[in-house]
Amino acid sequence: MFIWLFNQLSAAGAGVSFEAWEKITFRASLAAMASFLLAVILGPRLIAWLNRRFREPNKSDSPQIRRLHGDKEFTPTMGGLFIMAGLVVGVLVFGRLENPYLQAALVVAVGLAALGAVDDLIKLRGNSNGISPRRKLLGQVLVAGIAAVMLYNQQATLDDGLMLRLPLLQGGIWLGIWFVPLAVLVIVGSSNAVNLSDGLDGLAGGCLVFAIAAMTAMTYASGHAELAAYLNIPRIPGAGETTVLAGAMIGGLMGFLWFNCHPAQVFMGDTGALPLGGLLGLLALVARQEILLLVVGGVFVAEASSVIIQVGYYKWRRRRVFLCAPLHHHFQFKGWPENKIVVRFWIAAALCGLLGMAGIKLGAADPAPANHISTTAVEARIQR
């Protein structure tokens, strides 16, 4: 919006310089600050409003979880509303709205936030556990499918846009139209993994900050010609604009953590966890780094895997691998204090982010310098 405004003023001969607004990092920083300040300043009023309308009962099927979380009874939930509000405002004000990646991101953000809000409302206003898993998955696939087609239409025009990059190996796998189901899987899987991690005060929000920061470095590098060439990663024109989106996400999350740290004044709810997880997956798709997302989001992968292992092994052997799943509840059952679990998971998330960024060049051969002449070519010239 601001870029459009400055363009109009410049075209009218107003003598306004907007060079700084062309810088992605500058606009991303402003988006982060605006999203953070919006959350911190409006947070108390929004929490009071949520407290009057949306208070989460302790509905866990586990008696021990209900006992451990007894002091959280009727804490306001759906705090994801003001995270998403700050995110959308940051993108609309500081982003280039003609960018196809930002357009796909807005589809994911608004679509999954709406789905999460409906799920939260059903939980709060009835005795059920929200939307049935099948219907929720169908809604996620629908939203992710729209975004996946939007990404495919853009990526198909690029040389490496539909290439699945394989760390530790040269080259990759050309996906073609199979990019669409992969994109749906990444967005939906990431969305659900983050949602499963949202079980302790500050856990999902803090881990997301580290994962988003690491993935943002990859998308920015992909959109930057010199950095992409130096790192020998796919060059994705326009990908750097998602840095503005990521800045708004990080700012909103930090503002939310101001109130979500233990003891939490508000919970994120599916309203925030579903879209934020989906957007993390979308950033990986834009940068063509889906495999490294498994490393960068290692904490979320571990949380989701613990649920899959627990359910699968119990159905097979009627025994449990973990004391309770997702994984953070296992450590609660072992007697770890909540703050210790959260901070240690944050540390693990930071290490996963660093490992992911360190692995961005794994398996990529350094490109030969432009003025390099091969030995064979030199020999041929000598022979002539």
C-alpha positions in Angstrom: 0.0 0.0 0.0 2.8 2.5 0.9 4.7 1.6 -2.2 1.7 2.3 -4.3 1.2 5.6 -2.5 4.8 6.7 -3.0 4.6 5.7 -6.6 1.6 7.9 -7.1 3.2 10.8 -5.4 6.4 10.4 -7.5 4.4 10.1 -10.7 2.6 13.4 -9.7 6.0 15.1 -9.4 5.7 15.6 -5.7 9.5 15.3 -5.3 9.1 12.4 -2.8 11.9 9.9 -2.6 11.0 6.3 -1.8 14.3 4.5 -2.3 14.1 3.0 1.2 10.7 1.6 0.6 12.1 -0.4 -2.3 14.3 -2.3 0.2 12.7 -5.5 1.3 14.6 -5.7 4.6 13.4 -2.2 5.5 9.8 -3.0 4.8 10.1 -6.3 6.6 11.5 -4.6 9.7 8.6 -2.1 9.7 6.1 -4.9 9.3 7.6 -6.7 12.3 7.5 -3.6 14.4 4.0 -2.6 13.4 2.7 -6.2 14.0 4.5 -6.3 17.4 3.2 -2.9 18.6 -0.3 -3.6 17.4 -0.3 -6.8 19.5 1.2 -5.3 22.6 -0.8 -2.1 22.6 -4.2 -3.6 21.7 -3.4 -6.9 23.5 -5.0 -6.1 26.9 -8.2 -4.8 25.4 -8.4 -7.8 23.0 -7.7 -10.3 25.9 -10.4 -8.6 28.0 -12.8 -9.0 25.0 -11.9 -12.6 24.5 -12.2 -13.2 28.3 -15.9 -12.2 28.1 -16.7 -14.4 25.2 -14.1 -17.2 24.5 -12.8 -19.0 27.6 -11.4 -22.4 27.1 -12.5 -25.2 29.4 -10.1 -28.0 30.3 -11.5 -30.8 28.2 -8.6 -33.2 28.0 -9.4 -37.0 27.9 -6.5 -37.5 30.3 -7.2 -37.1 34.0 -3.5 -36.3 34.6 -3.5 -33.6 32.0 -6.6 -32.1 33.5 -4.9 -32.1 36.9 -1.6 -30.6 35.5 -3.5 -27.9 33.6 -6.1 -27.2 36.3 -4.9 -23.6 36.8 -5.5 -22.9 33.1 -9.2 -23.5 33.3 -11.2 -20.9 31.3 -8.2 -19.0 30.1 -9.2 -16.8 27.1 -8.5 -18.5 23.8 -8.6 -17.6 20.1 -5.6 -15.2 20.6 -4.6 -16.1 17.1 -7.1 -13.5 16.0 -4.8 -10.6 16.9 -1.7 -12.4 15.6 -3.4 -12.8 12.2 -4.8 -9.3 12.3 -1.3 -7.8 12.7 0.1 -10.2 10.1 -2.5 -9.2 7.5 -2.2 -5.5 8.3 1.6 -5.7 8.0 1.4 -7.4 4.6 -1.3 -5.1 3.2 0.6 -2.0 4.3 4.2 -2.8 3.6 4.1 -5.6 1.0 3.8 -5.6 -2.8 0.3 -6.9 -3.2 0.9 -7.8 -6.8 3.4 -10.4 -5.7 1.9 -13.9 -6.4 3.6 -15.4 -3.3 2.1 -12.8 -1.0 -1.3 -13.4 -2.6 -1.0 -17.2 -2.0 0.1 -16.4 1.6 -3.0 -14.3 2.2 -5.1 -17.2 1.0 -3.5 -19.6 3.5 -3.6 -17.0 6.3 -7.2 -16.0 5.9 -8.5 -19.5 4.9 -6.9 -21.5 7.7 -7.6 -18.8 10.3 -11.3 -18.9 9.4 -11.2 -22.8 9.6 -9.4 -22.6 13.0 -11.9 -20.0 14.3 -14.8 -22.2 13.4 -13.1 -25.2 15.1 -12.4 -23.1 18.3 -16.0 -21.8 18.4 -17.5 -25.3 18.2 -15.2 -26.4 21.0 -16.2 -23.5 23.2 -20.0 -23.6 22.5 -20.6 -27.3 22.7 -19.4 -30.5 24.3 -17.6 -31.8 21.2 -13.8 -31.5 20.5 -14.4 -29.2 17.5 -14.8 -30.0 13.8 -14.5 -33.7 13.1 -11.0 -34.6 12.0 -12.2 -35.6 8.5 -13.9 -32.3 7.9 -11.0 -30.3 9.3 -8.6 -32.1 7.0 -10.9 -31.5 4.1 -11.0 -27.8 4.9 -7.2 -27.6 5.2 -6.8 -29.5 1.9 -9.2 -27.1 0.1 -7.3 -24.0 1.3 -3.9 -25.5 0.7 -5.1 -26.7 -2.8 -6.0 -23.2 -3.8 -2.6 -21.9 -2.6 -0.8 -24.8 -4.3 -2.3 -24.1 -7.7 -1.4 -20.4 -7.3 2.2 -21.4 -6.5 2.3 -23.9 -9.4 1.2 -21.3 -11.9 4.1 -19.1 -10.8 6.8 -21.7 -10.3 6.1 -23.4 -13.6 7.5 -20.4 -15.4 10.9 -20.7 -13.7 13.8 -23.0 -14.6 14.1 -24.6 -11.2 10.6 -23.7 -9.9 9.3 -27.3 -9.9 12.5 -29.0 -8.8 12.5 -30.8 -5.5 16.0 -30.1 -4.0 17.7 -33.0 -2.3 20.3 -32.1 0.3 23.5 -34.2 0.3 22.8 -35.1 -3.4 23.6 -33.2 -6.6 20.5 -31.9 -8.5 17.0 -32.9 -7.5 13.7 -34.4 -8.8 11.6 -32.7 -11.4 8.1 -32.7 -10.0 6.0 -31.2 -12.8 2.3 -31.3 -11.9 3.2 -33.4 -8.8 4.3 -30.1 -7.3 0.6 -29.5 -6.4 0.0 -32.5 -4.2 3.4 -32.0 -2.6 2.5 -28.4 -1.8 -0.8 -29.5 -0.3 1.0 -32.1 1.8 3.6 -29.6 3.0 1.1 -26.9 4.0 -1.4 -29.2 5.6 1.4 -31.2 7.4 3.1 -28.1 8.7 -0.2 -26.7 9.8 -1.2 -29.8 11.8 2.3 -30.2 13.3 2.3 -26.7 14.7 -1.2 -27.2 16.0 -0.2 -30.3 17.9 2.7 -28.4 19.5 0.4 -25.7 20.9 -0.1 -27.3 24.3 2.0 -25.4 26.8 2.4 -21.6 27.5 4.6 -20.1 24.9 5.7 -23.4 23.3 4.4 -23.2 19.8 4.9 -19.4 19.5 8.5 -19.4 20.6 9.5 -22.4 18.4 7.7 -20.7 15.5 9.8 -17.6 15.8 13.1 -19.6 15.3 11.7 -21.7 12.5 10.3 -18.8 10.6 13.5 -16.8 11.0 15.5 -19.6 9.5 13.1 -20.2 6.7 13.0 -16.5 6.0 16.7 -16.4 5.4 16.3 -19.1 2.8 13.4 -17.3 1.0 15.3 -14.0 1.0 18.4 -15.7 -0.4 16.3 -17.4 -3.1 15.0 -14.1 -4.2 18.4 -12.4 -4.2 20.3 -13.0 -7.4 23.8 -12.7 -5.9 23.0 -14.7 -2.7 21.3 -17.4 -4.7 24.3 -17.7 -7.0 26.7 -17.7 -4.1 24.8 -20.4 -2.2 24.0 -22.2 -5.5 20.3 -22.5 -4.6 17.3 -22.1 -6.9 16.8 -18.5 -8.0 13.2 -17.6 -7.4 12.4 -14.1 -8.5 9.9 -12.4 -6.2 10.5 -14.9 -3.3 12.3 -12.2 -1.3 9.0 -10.4 -0.9 7.8 -13.1 1.5 10.4 -11.6 3.9 7.7 -8.9 4.6 5.2 -11.6 5.4 7.7 -13.3 7.7 8.6 -10.1 9.5 4.9 -9.5 10.2 4.6 -13.1 11.5 7.6 -12.8 13.8 6.5 -9.4 15.1 3.0 -10.7 15.8 4.3 -13.8 17.5 6.6 -11.8 19.8 3.7 -9.5 20.7 1.6 -12.6 21.4 4.3 -14.2 23.5 4.2 -11.0 25.7 0.9 -12.3 27.0 1.3 -16.0 26.3 4.4 -16.6 28.4 3.7 -18.7 31.6 1.3 -18.2 33.2 -0.6 -17.4 30.0 -3.1 -14.6 29.8 -4.4 -15.9 26.5 -4.1 -19.0 24.3 -3.4 -19.1 20.5 -6.1 -21.6 19.7 -6.5 -23.3 16.3 -7.2 -19.8 15.0 -3.5 -19.0 15.2 -1.8 -22.4 15.1 -3.4 -23.7 11.8 -2.6 -20.6 9.6 0.9 -20.0 11.1 1.9 -23.6 10.6 0.5 -23.4 7.0 2.5 -20.3 6.3 5.7 -21.9 7.5 5.1 -24.6 5.0 4.4 -22.1 2.3 7.7 -20.3 2.9 9.5 -23.6 2.4 7.7 -24.2 -0.9 8.5 -20.7 -2.2 12.2 -21.2 -1.4 12.1 -24.8 -2.8 13.4 -26.1 0.4 10.8 -28.6 1.5 13.3 -31.2 2.7 15.1 -28.7 4.9 11.8 -27.7 6.4 12.0 -31.1 8.2 15.2 -29.9 9.8 14.2 -26.3 10.4 10.9 -27.4 11.9 12.5 -30.3 13.8 10.6 -29.7 17.0 7.2 -29.7 15.2 8.3 -32.9 13.3 9.1 -34.5 16.6 5.8 -33.5 18.2 3.8 -34.8 15.2 5.9 -38.0 15.0 5.3 -38.8 18.6 1.5 -38.7 18.1 1.8 -41.0 15.0 4.1 -43.4 16.8 2.0 -43.5 19.9 -1.3 -44.1 18.0 0.2 -46.6 15.6 2.1 -48.6 18.2 -0.9 -48.7 20.5 -3.2 -50.1 17.8 -0.5 -52.7 16.9 0.7 -53.8 20.3 -1.8 -52.2 22.8 1.2 -50.6 24.5 2.4 -47.0 24.6 5.8 -45.7 23.6 5.5 -42.4 25.4 3.8 -41.6 28.7 1.6 -39.2 26.8 1.6 -37.7 23.3 2.4 -35.1 21.9 6.0 -35.2 23.1 5.8 -32.2 25.5 3.1 -34.0 27.6 5.5 -37.0 27.9 8.0 -34.7 29.7 5.2 -33.2 31.8 4.3 -36.7 33.0 8.0 -37.3 33.8 7.7 -34.4 36.3 9.5 -31.6 34.3 8.2 -28.1 35.2 6.4 -26.4 32.3 8.9 -23.6 32.0 11.8 -26.0 31.7 10.0 -27.9 28.9 9.2 -24.8 27.0 12.7 -23.2 27.2 14.4 -26.5 26.3 12.1 -26.9 23.3 13.0 -23.3 22.3 16.7 -24.2 22.5 16.0 -27.2 20.3 14.1 -25.1 17.8 16.9 -22.6 17.6 19.5 -25.4 17.0 17.2 -26.9 14.3 17.0 -23.5 12.6 20.8 -23.1 12.7 21.3 -26.6 11.4 18.8 -26.0 8.6 20.6 -22.8 7.5 24.0 -24.6 7.7 22.6 -27.4 5.5 21.4 -25.1 2.7 24.5 -25.7 0.7 24.8 -29.5 1.4 25.2 -31.4 -1.8 25.5 -28.3 -4.0 28.6 -28.1 -6.1 30.1 -24.6 -6.2 29.5 -23.1 -9.6 32.5 -22.5 -11.8 33.6 -18.8 -12.0 32.5 -17.1 -15.2 36.1 -16.6 -16.4 37.0 -20.2 -15.7 38.5 -22.1 -18.7 38.5 -25.8 -18.3 41.7 -27.9 -18.8 40.1 -29.6 -21.8 39.5 -26.3 -23.5 43.0 -25.2 -22.9 44.4 -28.4 -24.3 42.3 -28.1 -27.4 43.5 -24.6 -28.0 47.1 -25.8 -27.7 46.6 -28.6 -30.1 45.1 -26.1 -32.6 
